[in-house]
Amino acid sequence: MTARHRTTYAVRTDFTHGSRSMLLALLVLLVSVSGLANAAGDPTGACCFDDCSCMVLTEDECSPAGVYQGDGTLCDPNPCTCPPGSCCFEDGSCQEIDQITCMESGGEYQGDDTFCDPNPCRQPEDGACCIGSEECRVVSESSCMGIFLGIGVPCDPNPCPAVITGACCLGSAQCLVTFRAECDGMLGDWMGDFLDCEPDPCESTGACCFADGSCLRITEGNCISAGGLFAGDGVTCGDAFCFEFPGACCLEDGTCRIEFEGFCDGVYQGPAVPCEPNPCDVVPSQQSSWGEIKATYR
């Protein structure tokens, strides 16, 4: 009867953390090569590794990189437990959980047996910064060129209309310093961010309708200079009924008509675009025979 030989394999134990996956691969190879030894009766058991993974190995196979749990132990259910440690999240919060759970939750593990008291996590510095009543940026307080609402405050939904105050005109007789959101809710005319009611901006201003249908509450002089139609002092934009001006409509035959965009059967040139001078010039064409065309280039 031929004697069965058992081969002993030497395995390095000075692997770095980055080489752990290579070591596990070598252990798998070792298990497959040493199958005769296991078949000969060498006991196996659960072997726990630093990452909480588990493999059924002999004690000799486990010892280079794992902790042997004992003969006959199994990996189902997994007997390997990782020690908890502090886990830091982007919002600066901290939880004491194991490394695997921390990584799966999108956190940054601080190490085994570390704690959240005192909080080791870097705290965020950015928050909502209001540049007027409409524009919001997430920046640090030192970078904010407007009103900083606080660390961690988001810009979605935009908090600025409910934070920035300004002058709001309700008709010609009433001016309120309020928030942009409240002014819009009262159907008032927003005169501008950070404006006061002294001097009263509502007495000499009114709705100014522009060619594109938009409206601004400004003085009559500024309205005319900007090419708008002034609806009168004290008239609000809500009462002005501004609509888009008609403009030039170019037809296929090159003629031009003043139409509203929805009634133009040709190419609409834009609101308030005149027909004089005619913007619809058609490129003239000349019909020639093929022989005449060739003769042109001889």
C-alpha positions in Angstrom: 0.0 0.0 0.0 1.5 3.3 -1.1 2.0 5.8 1.7 0.1 9.1 1.3 2.3 12.1 1.5 1.2 15.4 3.0 2.7 18.5 1.6 3.2 21.5 3.8 2.9 24.9 2.2 4.6 28.0 3.7 2.5 31.2 3.5 3.8 34.7 4.2 2.1 36.5 7.0 3.4 39.9 6.4 0.8 41.0 3.8 -0.2 44.6 3.8 -3.9 45.6 4.0 -3.8 46.2 0.2 -2.7 42.6 -0.4 -5.5 41.0 1.5 -7.4 40.1 -1.6 -4.3 38.4 -3.0 -3.9 36.5 0.2 -7.5 35.2 0.2 -6.9 34.1 -3.4 -3.9 32.1 -2.3 -5.8 30.5 0.5 -8.5 29.4 -1.9 -5.7 27.8 -4.0 -4.3 26.2 -0.9 -7.6 24.7 0.0 -7.9 23.1 -3.5 -4.3 21.8 -3.4 -4.6 20.4 0.1 -7.8 18.5 -0.7 -6.0 15.1 0.0 -5.1 16.2 3.5 -8.8 17.2 4.2 -10.0 13.9 2.8 -7.5 12.2 5.0 -9.4 13.5 8.0 -7.9 16.9 8.9 -10.7 18.8 10.7 -12.1 22.0 9.2 -14.0 24.9 10.6 -15.0 28.5 10.0 -12.2 31.0 9.5 -13.0 34.7 10.0 -11.1 37.4 8.3 -10.7 41.1 9.0 -13.4 42.1 6.6 -16.0 39.8 8.4 -15.9 37.3 5.5 -15.9 33.6 6.4 -14.4 30.5 4.8 -14.3 26.8 5.9 -10.7 25.9 6.2 -8.3 23.8 8.2 -6.7 25.5 11.2 -3.4 25.6 9.4 -4.9 27.1 6.3 -6.8 29.8 8.4 -3.9 30.9 10.6 -1.9 33.1 8.2 -4.6 35.7 7.9 -7.7 34.7 9.8 -9.1 33.6 13.1 -10.1 29.9 13.4 -13.4 29.4 15.1 -13.0 25.7 16.0 -13.3 22.3 14.4 -16.7 21.6 12.9 -17.9 25.2 12.9 -19.6 26.5 9.7 -20.0 29.8 7.9 -23.7 29.6 7.6 -24.9 31.5 9.6 -21.8 33.7 9.5 -20.1 33.6 12.9 -17.7 36.4 12.0 -18.4 39.7 13.7 -16.6 42.9 13.2 -15.9 45.3 16.1 -17.8 48.6 15.8 -16.2 51.9 15.2 -17.1 55.5 14.4 -18.5 56.1 10.9 -18.6 59.6 9.4 -21.2 60.8 6.9 -21.2 63.8 4.5 -23.5 65.9 6.8 -21.0 65.6 9.7 -23.1 63.0 11.6 -21.5 60.0 13.2 -22.6 56.5 14.0 -20.9 53.6 15.8 -21.3 50.7 13.4 -19.1 48.0 11.9 -16.9 48.7 8.9 -19.0 46.8 6.3 -22.2 48.6 7.3 -20.4 51.9 7.3 -19.1 51.4 3.7 -22.5 50.1 2.5 -24.2 53.2 3.9 -21.8 55.6 2.1 -19.8 56.6 5.2 -16.1 56.8 6.0 -14.9 54.4 8.6 -12.6 55.8 11.2 -11.3 52.5 12.6 -12.2 49.7 15.0 -13.1 50.7 18.6 -13.3 54.4 17.8 -16.1 56.4 19.2 -18.5 59.2 18.2 -18.1 61.1 21.4 -16.4 63.5 20.8 -17.5 63.6 17.2 -14.5 62.9 15.0 -16.3 63.8 11.7 -15.4 66.9 9.7 -18.3 69.3 9.8 -19.7 70.8 6.6 -19.1 74.5 6.0 -21.5 75.2 3.1 -25.0 76.4 3.2 -27.6 78.5 1.3 -26.5 82.0 0.3 -29.2 84.3 -1.0 -28.0 86.7 -3.7 -31.2 88.8 -3.8 -34.7 87.2 -3.6 -34.3 84.8 -6.5 -30.8 83.5 -6.7 -29.5 80.9 -4.2 -26.0 79.4 -4.1 -24.6 76.7 -1.8 -21.3 78.1 -0.6 -19.3 78.7 2.6 -20.2 81.6 4.8 -16.9 83.4 4.0 -17.7 83.1 0.2 -21.3 84.3 0.5 -21.7 87.7 -1.1 -25.3 88.0 0.0 -27.2 86.7 3.1 -26.0 83.4 4.5 -28.8 81.3 5.8 -26.8 78.7 7.8 -24.6 75.7 7.4 -26.4 72.8 5.8 -29.3 74.8 4.6 -30.2 73.6 1.0 -31.1 75.8 -2.0 -33.8 73.3 -3.1 -36.5 74.5 -2.6 -35.3 78.1 -3.0 -35.6 79.7 0.4 -34.7 83.2 -0.8 -38.1 84.6 -1.8 -39.2 84.1 1.9 -36.0 85.6 3.3 -35.1 88.8 1.3 -37.3 91.8 2.0 -38.0 94.8 -0.3 -40.6 97.3 -1.3 -43.9 96.0 -2.6 -46.5 98.3 -4.1 -50.2 97.5 -3.7 -51.8 100.0 -6.1 -50.6 103.6 -5.9 -51.3 104.4 -2.3 -49.8 101.5 -0.3 -46.2 100.4 0.0 -45.1 97.5 2.2 -41.7 96.3 3.1 -42.2 92.5 2.9 -40.8 89.3 1.4 -40.9 88.7 -2.3 -43.0 85.5 -1.8 -45.6 87.5 0.2 -45.7 90.3 -2.3 -46.4 87.9 -5.1 -49.1 86.3 -3.0 -50.9 89.6 -2.6 -50.6 90.3 -6.4 -48.4 93.3 -5.6 -45.6 94.8 -7.7 -42.1 93.9 -6.4 -40.0 97.1 -6.7 -36.7 95.5 -5.8 -34.7 93.6 -3.2 -33.6 95.5 -0.1 -35.7 98.7 -1.1 -37.6 100.7 1.5 -40.8 102.6 1.3 -39.1 105.9 2.0 -39.1 107.6 -0.4 -42.4 106.0 -1.5 -41.6 104.2 -4.8 -45.3 103.6 -5.5 -46.6 107.2 -6.0 -44.9 108.0 -9.4 -44.7 104.5 -10.9 -47.0 102.3 -12.8 -47.2 99.3 -15.0 -45.0 99.3 -18.1 -45.9 96.8 -20.8 -43.2 95.5 -23.1 -43.4 94.0 -26.6 -42.9 90.5 -25.3 -45.9 90.8 -22.9 -43.8 91.3 -19.8 -44.5 94.0 -17.3 -42.4 96.1 -14.8 -43.5 98.7 -12.3 -41.3 101.7 -13.2 -41.7 105.5 -13.9 -43.3 106.7 -17.1 -40.0 108.2 -18.3 -38.1 105.0 -17.8 -40.9 103.0 -19.5 -40.9 105.2 -22.6 -37.1 105.1 -22.8 -37.2 101.3 -22.6 -39.6 101.1 -25.5 -42.6 100.1 -23.4 -46.2 101.3 -23.1 -47.0 103.1 -19.8 -50.4 102.1 -18.3 -50.5 105.0 -15.8 -49.3 106.0 -12.3 -50.4 103.5 -9.6 -51.6 100.9 -12.1 -50.3 97.5 -11.1 -49.0 94.9 -13.5 -51.9 92.6 -12.4 -54.4 95.2 -13.7 -52.5 96.3 -16.8 -53.3 93.2 -18.9 -50.0 93.3 -20.8 -49.9 91.2 -23.9 -47.4 90.5 -26.6 -47.3 93.2 -29.3 -48.1 92.3 -32.9 -45.2 92.3 -35.3 -44.1 91.7 -38.9 -45.3 88.5 -40.6 -43.6 87.6 -43.8 -45.6 85.7 -46.4 -44.3 83.4 -49.1 -44.6 86.1 -51.8 -42.5 88.5 -49.9 -45.3 90.7 -48.7 -45.4 91.8 -45.0 -48.4 92.2 -42.7 -48.6 93.2 -39.0 -50.0 90.2 -37.2 -50.0 88.6 -33.8 -47.8 85.6 -33.7 -50.7 83.1 -33.5 -52.4 84.6 -36.6 -49.2 84.7 -38.8 -49.5 82.3 -41.7 -45.9 83.0 -42.7 -42.7 83.6 -40.8 -43.2 85.8 -37.7 -40.4 88.3 -37.3 -41.0 89.2 -33.6 -43.2 91.5 -31.5 -43.2 95.2 -32.5 -41.1 94.5 -35.6 -42.4 96.9 -38.3 -43.0 96.2 -42.0 -41.2 99.4 -43.0 -38.5 98.8 -44.2 -39.8 95.5 -45.5 -38.0 92.6 -43.6 -39.4 90.1 -46.1 -37.3 90.7 -49.1 -37.3 87.6 -51.4 -34.1 86.6 -53.1 -34.8 87.1 -56.8 -34.5 84.0 -59.1 -34.0 83.8 -62.8 -35.1 80.9 -64.9 -32.6 79.8 -67.5 -32.1 76.8 -69.8 -29.3 74.3 -69.1 -27.5 75.6 -72.1 -27.6 79.2 -70.9 -26.3 78.1 -67.5 -23.3 76.3 -69.0 -22.6 79.2 -71.3 -22.3 81.5 -68.2 -19.2 79.5 -67.0 -17.4 79.2 -70.3 
